[in-house]
Every structure is written in structure tokens, then in C-alpha cells.
């Protein structure tokens, strides 16, 4: 359907969206599911690579028995589930990082400061 101007095209699209709210919902849902699967795959690949080939240890203390994925910006605060937003920490340091970062010593903080700064720069947080 050829339009004479961009305004005419935008008006037509606006009207179409009003008439078809269910289709809009379905399109958004499909798009969301595609992105969700893509991100899950990226994380799985990252974890497999780190665990399987390189061996994962806590980025603070080096313990390698049990490792948690710790989100720098938590998922419930709209932090993405992407490699630059994840630290690999032992359960002790994961708890400290999530619940009371002030209990991390200066030496411990120095070890993860670069990765935290990178995540904050990706998200525009200072």
C-alpha cells in the first residue's frame, strides 16, 4: 500500500494498532520469547566455556568447589542476564556481594572493581 507521505503511513499504522490489539500482543510475546531464548543460549554457552574448558573459580578468593553466578546489577532491578553483568563467586562472596557489599575488604573489592565498573558503564550507572 503506497503512502503519499510518512505522516500518512504513521497515521495508518496507528489506526491499525488500535484495531488489532491482540495481534500486537502476540507480536510482542513472540519477540520477547525469541530474545529470552537467545539470552539463555548465550549464558549457557558462557557457562559451558568457563566451566568445561577453563575451569571456574571465585573471582575474589579463587575457590573452585562451588561457584555461583552473581549478577552485578540484579535481574529484579532490570539487570541483563549477559556475560558482562555476571561475576563467578563462591557462595560466601556471593552473599556478601548481594547483601552487604561493605563487608568486602578493600583487597577483595579491588579484584572485581573492573568488572563492576564495566557493567555500570554498559548500563550508564555511575
C-alpha positions in Angstrom: 0.0 0.0 0.0 1.9 3.1 -1.2 1.6 6.2 1.0 2.0 9.8 -0.1 3.9 10.9 3.0 5.5 9.5 6.1 2.7 11.1 8.2 0.1 9.3 6.3 1.9 6.0 6.8 2.3 6.6 10.6 -1.4 7.5 10.8 -2.4 4.3 9.1 -0.1 2.3 11.4 -1.6 4.0 14.5 -5.1 3.1 13.4 -4.1 -0.5 12.5 -2.6 -0.9 16.0 -5.9 0.4 17.6 -7.9 -2.1 15.6 -5.6 -5.1 16.2 -4.5 -5.1 19.9 -4.4 -8.9 20.1 -2.0 -9.1 17.1 0.2 -6.5 18.8 0.3 -8.6 22.0 1.1 -11.7 20.1 3.9 -10.0 18.1 5.4 -8.6 21.4 5.2 -12.0 23.0 6.9 -13.7 20.1 9.7 -11.1 20.1 10.1 -11.4 23.9 10.4 -15.2 23.7 13.0 -15.0 20.9 15.1 -12.6 22.9 14.7 -14.7 26.0 15.9 -17.9 24.2 18.8 -16.0 22.6 20.0 -14.7 26.0 19.6 -18.1 27.7 21.7 -19.7 24.9 24.4 -17.0 25.3 24.5 -17.6 29.1 24.6 -21.4 28.7 27.5 -21.0 26.2 29.4 -18.8 28.6 28.9 -21.1 31.5 29.9 -24.2 29.5 33.0 -22.5 28.2 34.1 -21.2 31.6 33.2 -24.5 33.5 34.2 -27.0 30.9 37.3 -25.7 29.3 38.9 -23.1 31.6 37.6 -24.2 35.0 35.8 -21.6 37.0 36.8 -20.3 40.4 35.7 -17.5 42.6 36.9 -14.2 41.1 37.7 -13.0 44.6 39.2 -15.9 46.6 39.9 -18.5 43.9 37.8 -21.3 45.5 36.6 -23.7 42.8 34.4 -26.2 44.7 31.1 -24.4 44.3 30.6 -21.4 42.1 27.5 -19.2 41.8 26.6 -16.8 39.0 26.3 -13.4 40.7 24.6 -10.6 38.8 26.3 -7.2 39.3 23.0 -5.4 38.6 20.3 -7.9 39.8 17.7 -9.2 37.4 14.9 -7.8 39.6 16.5 -4.3 39.0 16.3 -4.9 35.2 19.9 -6.1 35.1 20.5 -8.2 32.0 21.5 -11.8 32.0 24.6 -11.2 29.9 28.2 -12.1 30.5 29.4 -8.6 31.4 26.8 -8.4 34.2 27.9 -11.7 35.8 30.6 -12.5 38.3 31.6 -16.0 39.2 31.7 -16.1 43.0 31.8 -18.7 45.8 28.7 -18.8 47.9 30.3 -16.7 50.7 31.4 -13.9 48.5 28.1 -14.1 46.5 26.2 -13.5 49.8 28.5 -10.6 50.7 28.2 -9.0 47.3 24.4 -9.3 47.2 23.5 -8.4 50.7 26.2 -6.2 52.3 29.0 -5.1 49.9 30.5 -3.0 52.7 31.7 -6.3 54.3 34.0 -7.0 51.3 37.6 -5.9 52.2 39.4 -3.4 50.1 41.6 -6.2 48.7 38.6 -8.2 47.7 36.9 -5.3 46.1 39.9 -4.4 44.0 39.7 -7.9 42.4 36.2 -7.3 41.0 36.2 -3.5 40.7 37.0 -3.5 36.9 34.2 -5.9 36.1 31.7 -3.9 38.2 32.8 -0.7 36.5 32.3 -2.3 33.1 28.8 -3.4 33.9 27.9 0.1 35.2 29.3 1.7 32.1 27.2 -0.6 29.9 24.1 0.5 31.8 25.0 4.1 32.2 25.3 3.9 36.0 27.9 5.9 37.9 
